[in-house]
Amino acid sequence: MRRNVLTSVAMAHEQLTAQQVADYLHMDRREVEKLASRGKIPSRRQHGKIVFVKSQIDHWVETQMHELGADRLADIERGVSAHHGFDETQPLLTPLIPPGGVIVPLDARSKSGVIRRLVGLAADAQMVYDQNDLLKEIEDREELCTTALIPDVAMPHPRHPLPHDIAASFVVVGLAPSGVPFAAIDGSLTRLFFLICCKDDRTHLHVLARLGRMLEERSDVDALLHASSPGELMETLEAIERRTIA
């Protein structure tokens, strides 16, 4: 287990060149260099060369995801998949939802209430070893920047992977039809919540890119919002993911 943790830490702090970032995100190297020169993407100079830290690139993608279109998200997923050996043509998000991992309706009236209920749902599904640590990590992440970046949708998650606190990477989903104040960037209430907890950075970014693609079409978000039961919400997610990767 310790070897896996050390490997995860080493990968998070992996240094990349501009070309490696371009390959990783499926971008043109010149575009990466331009973004770096303008301070639009995290980087630093080392021995006269621009270098990037993989964990910082992952976080940058996460915070920019709501502004990226479906084509760019698909490019990022292809690059991440190639870098980490994932198969981008297979379902990813829905297989990570454990039995009992969807709740409709989600009964909560505050951000903290939503997070506690979703973590409790994951614990009931035997996915969590330490609920208190997981709660703190998710709340600390929300203090940095809201994860309610898409209208009506939030994707709370820890800032860093938690290999000791969870049994396996998972996603649990909750729908609060009346909406909850979750510090959305547009000030609106949030109704659909995806709690994303992964054992490593590579899975985390892949899940975020896939979910971002799945929620690109407003009609798909509306279909999820109108689900009247956990089964209907799960079936709708499965249909959207199949169509996304087709």
Buried (B, 14 or more C-beta within 10 A) or exposed (E): EEEEBEEBBEBBEBEBBBEBBBBBBBBEBEBBBEBBEEEEBBBEEEEEEBBBBBBBBBBBBBEBBBEBEBEBBBBBBBBBBEBBEBEBEEBBBBEBBBEBBBBBBBEBEEBEBBBBBBBBBBBBBEBBEBBEBBBEBBBEBBEEBBBBBBBBBBBBBBBBBBBEBBBEBBBBBBBBEEBBBBBBEEEEEBBBBBBBBBBBBBBBBBBBBBBBBBBBBEEBBEBBBEBEEBEBBBEBBBEBBEEBBE
